[in-house]
Amino acid sequence: MNTLAFIVYLLITWFITVHVGLIFYRNGKSYILNLLHGDEKLTLFINRMLLIGYYLLNLGYVTMTIRFGKLLTTWADVITSIGTRTGKIMIILGAIHFCNMGILLLISHYHQLANNKH
């Protein structure tokens, strides 16, 4: 049952990772561009780095959680395990997303101050 749970978990997290990552990437570009007052080059750089970091974080977390799984003997264990692991990664990624938005806001303020000095 562990193998089945791992496969389902990997499929769910792969779907969430790719789907949400692409949404963040597409929608984030205009958000970051606005924060950086039209600096296209810096916006593309930051947006790509956020996407790469997002994918690496997801892959690392999913890989680590598979290693520390317990023996699943019932269907209830399988469903609980998949739900708990998937829920944890979504909560962690949501928190990191809000931290990233705060950091981008700080970068925006710094960028604005630097541009005002020139």
CORFEN-V478158 format. One record per helix or strand of 2 or more residues. SS is the DSSP state (2 for helix, 1 for strand). FROM is the first residue (numbers start at 1). TO is the last residue. If there is no record, write none. Layout:
SS/FROM/TO  SS/FROM/TO
This chain:
2/2/35  2/40/67  2/75/117
